[in-house]
Structures are given as C-alpha cells and as structure tokens.
Amino acid sequence: MNHVNLRNVVPFEFGGLMIRDPALASLTSASVALIDVPPGVSHPKAKSVESDKLYVCVSGALAFTVGGTRIALETSDLLVIPRGEWFGYENRGESTATVLLVHVPPFNLESEVFDT
C-alpha cells in the first residue's frame, strides 16, 4: 500500500506545466501525476503509442483537442484518451487549472510522440 500527498511531491517543469509524479515503484499497471497548468500554458499536440491517458480535472478548466474534436474539461470531468489518439490542451482561463493524469500502462517517455 502507498499513501502519497501529491501536493508534497516536488514538481518538475515541462513546457510551463508543473508536474508532480510520485514515481511509485510498487505500482506496475499504471502511473499517476498531478499537473498544474497556469493560464496561457498549453500541452503540445502529442500521442502515446503505449498508454491510455485518463485526465481528471481537479480544479479550473482546460480546452482539449482530441482527434480534431474540441472538448472543454471542467472540475470533476473525466476525459479518456486512448493510445494512438492525437491530443493537445491549453488553459484559456485566468487561474491555474489542475488535472490528475493516469497512464495505463505506466508512462514511458519513449512511447510519447510529439507533432513538431
């Protein structure tokens, strides 16, 4: 069993996103991260060839584009992005949005593809 307060995990910065990844070695079927998205920050168009992504909006709102469809993700919403699906998102609001991200199977940077 693991109990982690994600707010106590030291974040790292990725393109303006502040990501808290507890890197739970005992969790082999999935990975989790808490992501703060400040106003005006976006995640570039990307896809995973290995993991499904589950985004749960903890606070605020984000504007997602998934496979060409625009989706507003608001507090308590869940968005499932299947592996292989292109997506991106941005915070168009005036306050920081926070999402919980679950990767199934666990996140693997080598499996992430970015549209450059």
Phi and psi restraints in degrees (range 20) as a CNS / XPLOR table:
assign (resid 1 and name C) (resid 2 and name N)
       (resid 2 and name CA) (resid 2 and name C) 1.0 -125.1 20.0 2
assign (resid 2 and name N) (resid 2 and name CA)
       (resid 2 and name C) (resid 3 and name N) 1.0 138.2 20.0 2
assign (resid 2 and name C) (resid 3 and name N)
       (resid 3 and name CA) (resid 3 and name C) 1.0 -127.4 20.0 2
assign (resid 3 and name N) (resid 3 and name CA)
       (resid 3 and name C) (resid 4 and name N) 1.0 118.3 20.0 2
assign (resid 3 and name C) (resid 4 and name N)
       (resid 4 and name CA) (resid 4 and name C) 1.0 -133.3 20.0 2
assign (resid 4 and name N) (resid 4 and name CA)
       (resid 4 and name C) (resid 5 and name N) 1.0 129.1 20.0 2
assign (resid 4 and name C) (resid 5 and name N)
       (resid 5 and name CA) (resid 5 and name C) 1.0 -87.1 20.0 2
assign (resid 5 and name N) (resid 5 and name CA)
       (resid 5 and name C) (resid 6 and name N) 1.0 107.2 20.0 2
assign (resid 5 and name C) (resid 6 and name N)
       (resid 6 and name CA) (resid 6 and name C) 1.0 -61.3 20.0 2
assign (resid 6 and name N) (resid 6 and name CA)
       (resid 6 and name C) (resid 7 and name N) 1.0 -26.1 20.0 2
assign (resid 6 and name C) (resid 7 and name N)
       (resid 7 and name CA) (resid 7 and name C) 1.0 -68.3 20.0 2
assign (resid 7 and name N) (resid 7 and name CA)
       (resid 7 and name C) (resid 8 and name N) 1.0 -19.2 20.0 2
assign (resid 7 and name C) (resid 8 and name N)
       (resid 8 and name CA) (resid 8 and name C) 1.0 -89.2 20.0 2
assign (resid 8 and name N) (resid 8 and name CA)
       (resid 8 and name C) (resid 9 and name N) 1.0 -6.7 20.0 2
assign (resid 8 and name C) (resid 9 and name N)
       (resid 9 and name CA) (resid 9 and name C) 1.0 -79.3 20.0 2
assign (resid 9 and name N) (resid 9 and name CA)
       (resid 9 and name C) (resid 10 and name N) 1.0 131.4 20.0 2
assign (resid 9 and name C) (resid 10 and name N)
       (resid 10 and name CA) (resid 10 and name C) 1.0 -68.0 20.0 2
assign (resid 10 and name N) (resid 10 and name CA)
       (resid 10 and name C) (resid 11 and name N) 1.0 124.0 20.0 2
assign (resid 10 and name C) (resid 11 and name N)
       (resid 11 and name CA) (resid 11 and name C) 1.0 -78.5 20.0 2
assign (resid 11 and name N) (resid 11 and name CA)
       (resid 11 and name C) (resid 12 and name N) 1.0 156.6 20.0 2
assign (resid 11 and name C) (resid 12 and name N)
       (resid 12 and name CA) (resid 12 and name C) 1.0 -120.1 20.0 2
assign (resid 12 and name N) (resid 12 and name CA)
       (resid 12 and name C) (resid 13 and name N) 1.0 154.9 20.0 2
assign (resid 12 and name C) (resid 13 and name N)
       (resid 13 and name CA) (resid 13 and name C) 1.0 -97.6 20.0 2
assign (resid 13 and name N) (resid 13 and name CA)
       (resid 13 and name C) (resid 14 and name N) 1.0 135.8 20.0 2
assign (resid 13 and name C) (resid 14 and name N)
       (resid 14 and name CA) (resid 14 and name C) 1.0 -138.0 20.0 2
assign (resid 14 and name N) (resid 14 and name CA)
       (resid 14 and name C) (resid 15 and name N) 1.0 102.0 20.0 2
assign (resid 14 and name C) (resid 15 and name N)
       (resid 15 and name CA) (resid 15 and name C) 1.0 57.9 20.0 2
assign (resid 15 and name N) (resid 15 and name CA)
       (resid 15 and name C) (resid 16 and name N) 1.0 32.5 20.0 2
assign (resid 15 and name C) (resid 16 and name N)
       (resid 16 and name CA) (resid 16 and name C) 1.0 95.8 20.0 2
assign (resid 16 and name N) (resid 16 and name CA)
       (resid 16 and name C) (resid 17 and name N) 1.0 -18.2 20.0 2
assign (resid 16 and name C) (resid 17 and name N)
       (resid 17 and name CA) (resid 17 and name C) 1.0 -76.4 20.0 2
assign (resid 17 and name N) (resid 17 and name CA)
       (resid 17 and name C) (resid 18 and name N) 1.0 142.4 20.0 2
assign (resid 17 and name C) (resid 18 and name N)
       (resid 18 and name CA) (resid 18 and name C) 1.0 -108.6 20.0 2
assign (resid 18 and name N) (resid 18 and name CA)
       (resid 18 and name C) (resid 19 and name N) 1.0 111.7 20.0 2
assign (resid 18 and name C) (resid 19 and name N)
       (resid 19 and name CA) (resid 19 and name C) 1.0 -110.8 20.0 2
assign (resid 19 and name N) (resid 19 and name CA)
       (resid 19 and name C) (resid 20 and name N) 1.0 128.3 20.0 2
assign (resid 19 and name C) (resid 20 and name N)
       (resid 20 and name CA) (resid 20 and name C) 1.0 -109.8 20.0 2
assign (resid 20 and name N) (resid 20 and name CA)
       (resid 20 and name C) (resid 21 and name N) 1.0 107.7 20.0 2
assign (resid 20 and name C) (resid 21 and name N)
       (resid 21 and name CA) (resid 21 and name C) 1.0 -117.8 20.0 2
assign (resid 21 and name N) (resid 21 and name CA)
       (resid 21 and name C) (resid 22 and name N) 1.0 110.7 20.0 2
assign (resid 21 and name C) (resid 22 and name N)
       (resid 22 and name CA) (resid 22 and name C) 1.0 -74.0 20.0 2
assign (resid 22 and name N) (resid 22 and name CA)
       (resid 22 and name C) (resid 23 and name N) 1.0 -8.7 20.0 2
assign (resid 22 and name C) (resid 23 and name N)
       (resid 23 and name CA) (resid 23 and name C) 1.0 46.3 20.0 2
assign (resid 23 and name N) (resid 23 and name CA)
       (resid 23 and name C) (resid 24 and name N) 1.0 64.7 20.0 2
assign (resid 23 and name C) (resid 24 and name N)
       (resid 24 and name CA) (resid 24 and name C) 1.0 -80.6 20.0 2
assign (resid 24 and name N) (resid 24 and name CA)
       (resid 24 and name C) (resid 25 and name N) 1.0 104.0 20.0 2
assign (resid 24 and name C) (resid 25 and name N)
       (resid 25 and name CA) (resid 25 and name C) 1.0 -62.8 20.0 2
assign (resid 25 and name N) (resid 25 and name CA)
       (resid 25 and name C) (resid 26 and name N) 1.0 -28.5 20.0 2
assign (resid 25 and name C) (resid 26 and name N)
       (resid 26 and name CA) (resid 26 and name C) 1.0 -78.9 20.0 2
assign (resid 26 and name N) (resid 26 and name CA)
       (resid 26 and name C) (resid 27 and name N) 1.0 -11.1 20.0 2
assign (resid 26 and name C) (resid 27 and name N)
       (resid 27 and name CA) (resid 27 and name C) 1.0 -98.8 20.0 2
assign (resid 27 and name N) (resid 27 and name CA)
       (resid 27 and name C) (resid 28 and name N) 1.0 105.3 20.0 2
assign (resid 27 and name C) (resid 28 and name N)
       (resid 28 and name CA) (resid 28 and name C) 1.0 -103.5 20.0 2
assign (resid 28 and name N) (resid 28 and name CA)
       (resid 28 and name C) (resid 29 and name N) 1.0 -11.1 20.0 2
assign (resid 28 and name C) (resid 29 and name N)
       (resid 29 and name CA) (resid 29 and name C) 1.0 -96.8 20.0 2
assign (resid 29 and name N) (resid 29 and name CA)
       (resid 29 and name C) (resid 30 and name N) 1.0 -14.2 20.0 2
assign (resid 29 and name C) (resid 30 and name N)
       (resid 30 and name CA) (resid 30 and name C) 1.0 -158.9 20.0 2
assign (resid 30 and name N) (resid 30 and name CA)
       (resid 30 and name C) (resid 31 and name N) 1.0 170.0 20.0 2
assign (resid 30 and name C) (resid 31 and name N)
       (resid 31 and name CA) (resid 31 and name C) 1.0 -137.2 20.0 2
assign (resid 31 and name N) (resid 31 and name CA)
       (resid 31 and name C) (resid 32 and name N) 1.0 155.6 20.0 2
assign (resid 31 and name C) (resid 32 and name N)
       (resid 32 and name CA) (resid 32 and name C) 1.0 -130.1 20.0 2
assign (resid 32 and name N) (resid 32 and name CA)
       (resid 32 and name C) (resid 33 and name N) 1.0 152.1 20.0 2
assign (resid 32 and name C) (resid 33 and name N)
       (resid 33 and name CA) (resid 33 and name C) 1.0 -151.6 20.0 2
assign (resid 33 and name N) (resid 33 and name CA)
       (resid 33 and name C) (resid 34 and name N) 1.0 146.1 20.0 2
assign (resid 33 and name C) (resid 34 and name N)
       (resid 34 and name CA) (resid 34 and name C) 1.0 -105.3 20.0 2
assign (resid 34 and name N) (resid 34 and name CA)
       (resid 34 and name C) (resid 35 and name N) 1.0 126.4 20.0 2
assign (resid 34 and name C) (resid 35 and name N)
       (resid 35 and name CA) (resid 35 and name C) 1.0 -122.5 20.0 2
assign (resid 35 and name N) (resid 35 and name CA)
       (resid 35 and name C) (resid 36 and name N) 1.0 123.7 20.0 2
assign (resid 35 and name C) (resid 36 and name N)
       (resid 36 and name CA) (resid 36 and name C) 1.0 -96.1 20.0 2
assign (resid 36 and name N) (resid 36 and name CA)
       (resid 36 and name C) (resid 37 and name N) 1.0 130.5 20.0 2
assign (resid 36 and name C) (resid 37 and name N)
       (resid 37 and name CA) (resid 37 and name C) 1.0 -119.7 20.0 2
assign (resid 37 and name N) (resid 37 and name CA)
       (resid 37 and name C) (resid 38 and name N) 1.0 100.1 20.0 2
assign (resid 37 and name C) (resid 38 and name N)
       (resid 38 and name CA) (resid 38 and name C) 1.0 -64.3 20.0 2
assign (resid 38 and name N) (resid 38 and name CA)
       (resid 38 and name C) (resid 39 and name N) 1.0 161.1 20.0 2
assign (resid 38 and name C) (resid 39 and name N)
       (resid 39 and name CA) (resid 39 and name C) 1.0 -55.3 20.0 2
assign (resid 39 and name N) (resid 39 and name CA)
       (resid 39 and name C) (resid 40 and name N) 1.0 136.6 20.0 2
assign (resid 39 and name C) (resid 40 and name N)
       (resid 40 and name CA) (resid 40 and name C) 1.0 83.5 20.0 2
assign (resid 40 and name N) (resid 40 and name CA)
       (resid 40 and name C) (resid 41 and name N) 1.0 -6.2 20.0 2
assign (resid 40 and name C) (resid 41 and name N)
       (resid 41 and name CA) (resid 41 and name C) 1.0 -90.1 20.0 2
assign (resid 41 and name N) (resid 41 and name CA)
       (resid 41 and name C) (resid 42 and name N) 1.0 144.0 20.0 2
assign (resid 41 and name C) (resid 42 and name N)
       (resid 42 and name CA) (resid 42 and name C) 1.0 -133.4 20.0 2
assign (resid 42 and name N) (resid 42 and name CA)
       (resid 42 and name C) (resid 43 and name N) 1.0 157.5 20.0 2
assign (resid 42 and name C) (resid 43 and name N)
       (resid 43 and name CA) (resid 43 and name C) 1.0 -99.9 20.0 2
assign (resid 43 and name N) (resid 43 and name CA)
       (resid 43 and name C) (resid 44 and name N) 1.0 127.6 20.0 2
assign (resid 43 and name C) (resid 44 and name N)
       (resid 44 and name CA) (resid 44 and name C) 1.0 -65.8 20.0 2
assign (resid 44 and name N) (resid 44 and name CA)
       (resid 44 and name C) (resid 45 and name N) 1.0 159.3 20.0 2
assign (resid 44 and name C) (resid 45 and name N)
       (resid 45 and name CA) (resid 45 and name C) 1.0 -57.6 20.0 2
assign (resid 45 and name N) (resid 45 and name CA)
       (resid 45 and name C) (resid 46 and name N) 1.0 128.0 20.0 2
assign (resid 45 and name C) (resid 46 and name N)
       (resid 46 and name CA) (resid 46 and name C) 1.0 -155.9 20.0 2
assign (resid 46 and name N) (resid 46 and name CA)
       (resid 46 and name C) (resid 47 and name N) 1.0 171.3 20.0 2
assign (resid 46 and name C) (resid 47 and name N)
       (resid 47 and name CA) (resid 47 and name C) 1.0 -153.7 20.0 2
assign (resid 47 and name N) (resid 47 and name CA)
       (resid 47 and name C) (resid 48 and name N) 1.0 158.5 20.0 2
assign (resid 47 and name C) (resid 48 and name N)
       (resid 48 and name CA) (resid 48 and name C) 1.0 -109.3 20.0 2
assign (resid 48 and name N) (resid 48 and name CA)
       (resid 48 and name C) (resid 49 and name N) 1.0 134.1 20.0 2
assign (resid 48 and name C) (resid 49 and name N)
       (resid 49 and name CA) (resid 49 and name C) 1.0 -91.2 20.0 2
assign (resid 49 and name N) (resid 49 and name CA)
       (resid 49 and name C) (resid 50 and name N) 1.0 -0.1 20.0 2
assign (resid 49 and name C) (resid 50 and name N)
       (resid 50 and name CA) (resid 50 and name C) 1.0 -123.9 20.0 2
assign (resid 50 and name N) (resid 50 and name CA)
       (resid 50 and name C) (resid 51 and name N) 1.0 -36.1 20.0 2
assign (resid 50 and name C) (resid 51 and name N)
       (resid 51 and name CA) (resid 51 and name C) 1.0 -115.6 20.0 2
assign (resid 51 and name N) (resid 51 and name CA)
       (resid 51 and name C) (resid 52 and name N) 1.0 143.3 20.0 2
assign (resid 51 and name C) (resid 52 and name N)
       (resid 52 and name CA) (resid 52 and name C) 1.0 -79.3 20.0 2
assign (resid 52 and name N) (resid 52 and name CA)
       (resid 52 and name C) (resid 53 and name N) 1.0 148.3 20.0 2
assign (resid 52 and name C) (resid 53 and name N)
       (resid 53 and name CA) (resid 53 and name C) 1.0 -119.6 20.0 2
assign (resid 53 and name N) (resid 53 and name CA)
       (resid 53 and name C) (resid 54 and name N) 1.0 130.4 20.0 2
assign (resid 53 and name C) (resid 54 and name N)
       (resid 54 and name CA) (resid 54 and name C) 1.0 -117.1 20.0 2
assign (resid 54 and name N) (resid 54 and name CA)
       (resid 54 and name C) (resid 55 and name N) 1.0 115.5 20.0 2
assign (resid 54 and name C) (resid 55 and name N)
       (resid 55 and name CA) (resid 55 and name C) 1.0 -104.9 20.0 2
assign (resid 55 and name N) (resid 55 and name CA)
       (resid 55 and name C) (resid 56 and name N) 1.0 125.8 20.0 2
assign (resid 55 and name C) (resid 56 and name N)
       (resid 56 and name CA) (resid 56 and name C) 1.0 -115.4 20.0 2
assign (resid 56 and name N) (resid 56 and name CA)
       (resid 56 and name C) (resid 57 and name N) 1.0 121.3 20.0 2
assign (resid 56 and name C) (resid 57 and name N)
       (resid 57 and name CA) (resid 57 and name C) 1.0 -79.3 20.0 2
assign (resid 57 and name N) (resid 57 and name CA)
       (resid 57 and name C) (resid 58 and name N) 1.0 116.1 20.0 2
assign (resid 57 and name C) (resid 58 and name N)
       (resid 58 and name CA) (resid 58 and name C) 1.0 -85.3 20.0 2
assign (resid 58 and name N) (resid 58 and name CA)
       (resid 58 and name C) (resid 59 and name N) 1.0 -40.1 20.0 2
assign (resid 58 and name C) (resid 59 and name N)
       (resid 59 and name CA) (resid 59 and name C) 1.0 -157.7 20.0 2
assign (resid 59 and name N) (resid 59 and name CA)
       (resid 59 and name C) (resid 60 and name N) 1.0 154.3 20.0 2
assign (resid 59 and name C) (resid 60 and name N)
       (resid 60 and name CA) (resid 60 and name C) 1.0 79.0 20.0 2
assign (resid 60 and name N) (resid 60 and name CA)
       (resid 60 and name C) (resid 61 and name N) 1.0 -155.4 20.0 2
assign (resid 60 and name C) (resid 61 and name N)
       (resid 61 and name CA) (resid 61 and name C) 1.0 -152.0 20.0 2
assign (resid 61 and name N) (resid 61 and name CA)
       (resid 61 and name C) (resid 62 and name N) 1.0 147.8 20.0 2
assign (resid 61 and name C) (resid 62 and name N)
       (resid 62 and name CA) (resid 62 and name C) 1.0 -131.7 20.0 2
assign (resid 62 and name N) (resid 62 and name CA)
       (resid 62 and name C) (resid 63 and name N) 1.0 148.2 20.0 2
assign (resid 62 and name C) (resid 63 and name N)
       (resid 63 and name CA) (resid 63 and name C) 1.0 -102.0 20.0 2
assign (resid 63 and name N) (resid 63 and name CA)
       (resid 63 and name C) (resid 64 and name N) 1.0 109.8 20.0 2
assign (resid 63 and name C) (resid 64 and name N)
       (resid 64 and name CA) (resid 64 and name C) 1.0 -97.5 20.0 2
assign (resid 64 and name N) (resid 64 and name CA)
       (resid 64 and name C) (resid 65 and name N) 1.0 151.2 20.0 2
assign (resid 64 and name C) (resid 65 and name N)
       (resid 65 and name CA) (resid 65 and name C) 1.0 -124.7 20.0 2
assign (resid 65 and name N) (resid 65 and name CA)
       (resid 65 and name C) (resid 66 and name N) 1.0 120.3 20.0 2
assign (resid 65 and name C) (resid 66 and name N)
       (resid 66 and name CA) (resid 66 and name C) 1.0 -126.4 20.0 2
assign (resid 66 and name N) (resid 66 and name CA)
       (resid 66 and name C) (resid 67 and name N) 1.0 115.5 20.0 2
assign (resid 66 and name C) (resid 67 and name N)
       (resid 67 and name CA) (resid 67 and name C) 1.0 54.8 20.0 2
assign (resid 67 and name N) (resid 67 and name CA)
       (resid 67 and name C) (resid 68 and name N) 1.0 33.8 20.0 2
assign (resid 67 and name C) (resid 68 and name N)
       (resid 68 and name CA) (resid 68 and name C) 1.0 88.6 20.0 2
assign (resid 68 and name N) (resid 68 and name CA)
       (resid 68 and name C) (resid 69 and name N) 1.0 -6.1 20.0 2
assign (resid 68 and name C) (resid 69 and name N)
       (resid 69 and name CA) (resid 69 and name C) 1.0 -99.5 20.0 2
assign (resid 69 and name N) (resid 69 and name CA)
       (resid 69 and name C) (resid 70 and name N) 1.0 132.9 20.0 2
assign (resid 69 and name C) (resid 70 and name N)
       (resid 70 and name CA) (resid 70 and name C) 1.0 -89.4 20.0 2
assign (resid 70 and name N) (resid 70 and name CA)
       (resid 70 and name C) (resid 71 and name N) 1.0 135.3 20.0 2
assign (resid 70 and name C) (resid 71 and name N)
       (resid 71 and name CA) (resid 71 and name C) 1.0 -136.7 20.0 2
assign (resid 71 and name N) (resid 71 and name CA)
       (resid 71 and name C) (resid 72 and name N) 1.0 130.0 20.0 2
assign (resid 71 and name C) (resid 72 and name N)
       (resid 72 and name CA) (resid 72 and name C) 1.0 -91.8 20.0 2
assign (resid 72 and name N) (resid 72 and name CA)
       (resid 72 and name C) (resid 73 and name N) 1.0 119.0 20.0 2
assign (resid 72 and name C) (resid 73 and name N)
       (resid 73 and name CA) (resid 73 and name C) 1.0 -103.5 20.0 2
assign (resid 73 and name N) (resid 73 and name CA)
       (resid 73 and name C) (resid 74 and name N) 1.0 118.7 20.0 2
assign (resid 73 and name C) (resid 74 and name N)
       (resid 74 and name CA) (resid 74 and name C) 1.0 -120.5 20.0 2
assign (resid 74 and name N) (resid 74 and name CA)
       (resid 74 and name C) (resid 75 and name N) 1.0 170.1 20.0 2
assign (resid 74 and name C) (resid 75 and name N)
       (resid 75 and name CA) (resid 75 and name C) 1.0 -46.1 20.0 2
assign (resid 75 and name N) (resid 75 and name CA)
       (resid 75 and name C) (resid 76 and name N) 1.0 130.0 20.0 2
assign (resid 75 and name C) (resid 76 and name N)
       (resid 76 and name CA) (resid 76 and name C) 1.0 77.4 20.0 2
assign (resid 76 and name N) (resid 76 and name CA)
       (resid 76 and name C) (resid 77 and name N) 1.0 1.7 20.0 2
assign (resid 76 and name C) (resid 77 and name N)
       (resid 77 and name CA) (resid 77 and name C) 1.0 -80.6 20.0 2
assign (resid 77 and name N) (resid 77 and name CA)
       (resid 77 and name C) (resid 78 and name N) 1.0 148.5 20.0 2
assign (resid 77 and name C) (resid 78 and name N)
       (resid 78 and name CA) (resid 78 and name C) 1.0 -117.2 20.0 2
assign (resid 78 and name N) (resid 78 and name CA)
       (resid 78 and name C) (resid 79 and name N) 1.0 133.1 20.0 2
assign (resid 78 and name C) (resid 79 and name N)
       (resid 79 and name CA) (resid 79 and name C) 1.0 -125.9 20.0 2
assign (resid 79 and name N) (resid 79 and name CA)
       (resid 79 and name C) (resid 80 and name N) 1.0 125.2 20.0 2
assign (resid 79 and name C) (resid 80 and name N)
       (resid 80 and name CA) (resid 80 and name C) 1.0 -106.3 20.0 2
assign (resid 80 and name N) (resid 80 and name CA)
       (resid 80 and name C) (resid 81 and name N) 1.0 124.2 20.0 2
assign (resid 80 and name C) (resid 81 and name N)
       (resid 81 and name CA) (resid 81 and name C) 1.0 -114.6 20.0 2
assign (resid 81 and name N) (resid 81 and name CA)
       (resid 81 and name C) (resid 82 and name N) 1.0 110.6 20.0 2
assign (resid 81 and name C) (resid 82 and name N)
       (resid 82 and name CA) (resid 82 and name C) 1.0 -67.9 20.0 2
assign (resid 82 and name N) (resid 82 and name CA)
       (resid 82 and name C) (resid 83 and name N) 1.0 151.5 20.0 2
assign (resid 82 and name C) (resid 83 and name N)
       (resid 83 and name CA) (resid 83 and name C) 1.0 -53.9 20.0 2
assign (resid 83 and name N) (resid 83 and name CA)
       (resid 83 and name C) (resid 84 and name N) 1.0 143.7 20.0 2
assign (resid 83 and name C) (resid 84 and name N)
       (resid 84 and name CA) (resid 84 and name C) 1.0 86.9 20.0 2
assign (resid 84 and name N) (resid 84 and name CA)
       (resid 84 and name C) (resid 85 and name N) 1.0 -6.7 20.0 2
assign (resid 84 and name C) (resid 85 and name N)
       (resid 85 and name CA) (resid 85 and name C) 1.0 -93.2 20.0 2
assign (resid 85 and name N) (resid 85 and name CA)
       (resid 85 and name C) (resid 86 and name N) 1.0 128.4 20.0 2
assign (resid 85 and name C) (resid 86 and name N)
       (resid 86 and name CA) (resid 86 and name C) 1.0 -71.4 20.0 2
assign (resid 86 and name N) (resid 86 and name CA)
       (resid 86 and name C) (resid 87 and name N) 1.0 140.7 20.0 2
assign (resid 86 and name C) (resid 87 and name N)
       (resid 87 and name CA) (resid 87 and name C) 1.0 -152.2 20.0 2
assign (resid 87 and name N) (resid 87 and name CA)
       (resid 87 and name C) (resid 88 and name N) 1.0 163.9 20.0 2
assign (resid 87 and name C) (resid 88 and name N)
       (resid 88 and name CA) (resid 88 and name C) 1.0 -161.2 20.0 2
assign (resid 88 and name N) (resid 88 and name CA)
       (resid 88 and name C) (resid 89 and name N) 1.0 164.5 20.0 2
assign (resid 88 and name C) (resid 89 and name N)
       (resid 89 and name CA) (resid 89 and name C) 1.0 -155.4 20.0 2
assign (resid 89 and name N) (resid 89 and name CA)
       (resid 89 and name C) (resid 90 and name N) 1.0 162.0 20.0 2
assign (resid 89 and name C) (resid 90 and name N)
       (resid 90 and name CA) (resid 90 and name C) 1.0 -150.5 20.0 2
assign (resid 90 and name N) (resid 90 and name CA)
       (resid 90 and name C) (resid 91 and name N) 1.0 154.8 20.0 2
assign (resid 90 and name C) (resid 91 and name N)
       (resid 91 and name CA) (resid 91 and name C) 1.0 -99.1 20.0 2
assign (resid 91 and name N) (resid 91 and name CA)
       (resid 91 and name C) (resid 92 and name N) 1.0 107.1 20.0 2
assign (resid 91 and name C) (resid 92 and name N)
       (resid 92 and name CA) (resid 92 and name C) 1.0 -94.1 20.0 2
assign (resid 92 and name N) (resid 92 and name CA)
       (resid 92 and name C) (resid 93 and name N) 1.0 -0.1 20.0 2
assign (resid 92 and name C) (resid 93 and name N)
       (resid 93 and name CA) (resid 93 and name C) 1.0 -84.3 20.0 2
assign (resid 93 and name N) (resid 93 and name CA)
       (resid 93 and name C) (resid 94 and name N) 1.0 -173.2 20.0 2
assign (resid 93 and name C) (resid 94 and name N)
       (resid 94 and name CA) (resid 94 and name C) 1.0 -103.2 20.0 2
assign (resid 94 and name N) (resid 94 and name CA)
       (resid 94 and name C) (resid 95 and name N) 1.0 -2.1 20.0 2
assign (resid 94 and name C) (resid 95 and name N)
       (resid 95 and name CA) (resid 95 and name C) 1.0 -133.3 20.0 2
assign (resid 95 and name N) (resid 95 and name CA)
       (resid 95 and name C) (resid 96 and name N) 1.0 161.4 20.0 2
assign (resid 95 and name C) (resid 96 and name N)
       (resid 96 and name CA) (resid 96 and name C) 1.0 -64.7 20.0 2
assign (resid 96 and name N) (resid 96 and name CA)
       (resid 96 and name C) (resid 97 and name N) 1.0 134.7 20.0 2
assign (resid 96 and name C) (resid 97 and name N)
       (resid 97 and name CA) (resid 97 and name C) 1.0 -100.6 20.0 2
assign (resid 97 and name N) (resid 97 and name CA)
       (resid 97 and name C) (resid 98 and name N) 1.0 148.6 20.0 2
assign (resid 97 and name C) (resid 98 and name N)
       (resid 98 and name CA) (resid 98 and name C) 1.0 -127.7 20.0 2
assign (resid 98 and name N) (resid 98 and name CA)
       (resid 98 and name C) (resid 99 and name N) 1.0 131.4 20.0 2
assign (resid 98 and name C) (resid 99 and name N)
       (resid 99 and name CA) (resid 99 and name C) 1.0 -127.0 20.0 2
assign (resid 99 and name N) (resid 99 and name CA)
       (resid 99 and name C) (resid 100 and name N) 1.0 147.8 20.0 2
assign (resid 99 and name C) (resid 100 and name N)
       (resid 100 and name CA) (resid 100 and name C) 1.0 -98.3 20.0 2
assign (resid 100 and name N) (resid 100 and name CA)
       (resid 100 and name C) (resid 101 and name N) 1.0 126.1 20.0 2
assign (resid 100 and name C) (resid 101 and name N)
       (resid 101 and name CA) (resid 101 and name C) 1.0 -113.2 20.0 2
assign (resid 101 and name N) (resid 101 and name CA)
       (resid 101 and name C) (resid 102 and name N) 1.0 127.6 20.0 2
assign (resid 101 and name C) (resid 102 and name N)
       (resid 102 and name CA) (resid 102 and name C) 1.0 -116.5 20.0 2
assign (resid 102 and name N) (resid 102 and name CA)
       (resid 102 and name C) (resid 103 and name N) 1.0 127.5 20.0 2
assign (resid 102 and name C) (resid 103 and name N)
       (resid 103 and name CA) (resid 103 and name C) 1.0 -104.5 20.0 2
assign (resid 103 and name N) (resid 103 and name CA)
       (resid 103 and name C) (resid 104 and name N) 1.0 132.4 20.0 2
assign (resid 103 and name C) (resid 104 and name N)
       (resid 104 and name CA) (resid 104 and name C) 1.0 -131.7 20.0 2
assign (resid 104 and name N) (resid 104 and name CA)
       (resid 104 and name C) (resid 105 and name N) 1.0 114.1 20.0 2
assign (resid 104 and name C) (resid 105 and name N)
       (resid 105 and name CA) (resid 105 and name C) 1.0 -66.2 20.0 2
assign (resid 105 and name N) (resid 105 and name CA)
       (resid 105 and name C) (resid 106 and name N) 1.0 -177.9 20.0 2
assign (resid 105 and name C) (resid 106 and name N)
       (resid 106 and name CA) (resid 106 and name C) 1.0 -56.0 20.0 2
assign (resid 106 and name N) (resid 106 and name CA)
       (resid 106 and name C) (resid 107 and name N) 1.0 154.0 20.0 2
assign (resid 106 and name C) (resid 107 and name N)
       (resid 107 and name CA) (resid 107 and name C) 1.0 -55.4 20.0 2
assign (resid 107 and name N) (resid 107 and name CA)
       (resid 107 and name C) (resid 108 and name N) 1.0 137.1 20.0 2
assign (resid 107 and name C) (resid 108 and name N)
       (resid 108 and name CA) (resid 108 and name C) 1.0 -141.7 20.0 2
assign (resid 108 and name N) (resid 108 and name CA)
       (resid 108 and name C) (resid 109 and name N) 1.0 108.7 20.0 2
assign (resid 108 and name C) (resid 109 and name N)
       (resid 109 and name CA) (resid 109 and name C) 1.0 -54.3 20.0 2
assign (resid 109 and name N) (resid 109 and name CA)
       (resid 109 and name C) (resid 110 and name N) 1.0 -34.6 20.0 2
assign (resid 109 and name C) (resid 110 and name N)
       (resid 110 and name CA) (resid 110 and name C) 1.0 -66.8 20.0 2
assign (resid 110 and name N) (resid 110 and name CA)
       (resid 110 and name C) (resid 111 and name N) 1.0 -15.9 20.0 2
assign (resid 110 and name C) (resid 111 and name N)
       (resid 111 and name CA) (resid 111 and name C) 1.0 -95.4 20.0 2
assign (resid 111 and name N) (resid 111 and name CA)
       (resid 111 and name C) (resid 112 and name N) 1.0 -0.3 20.0 2
assign (resid 111 and name C) (resid 112 and name N)
       (resid 112 and name CA) (resid 112 and name C) 1.0 -93.2 20.0 2
assign (resid 112 and name N) (resid 112 and name CA)
       (resid 112 and name C) (resid 113 and name N) 1.0 133.9 20.0 2
assign (resid 112 and name C) (resid 113 and name N)
       (resid 113 and name CA) (resid 113 and name C) 1.0 -118.5 20.0 2
assign (resid 113 and name N) (resid 113 and name CA)
       (resid 113 and name C) (resid 114 and name N) 1.0 128.4 20.0 2
assign (resid 113 and name C) (resid 114 and name N)
       (resid 114 and name CA) (resid 114 and name C) 1.0 -111.5 20.0 2
assign (resid 114 and name N) (resid 114 and name CA)
       (resid 114 and name C) (resid 115 and name N) 1.0 136.8 20.0 2
assign (resid 114 and name C) (resid 115 and name N)
       (resid 115 and name CA) (resid 115 and name C) 1.0 -80.7 20.0 2
assign (resid 115 and name N) (resid 115 and name CA)
       (resid 115 and name C) (resid 116 and name N) 1.0 109.4 20.0 2
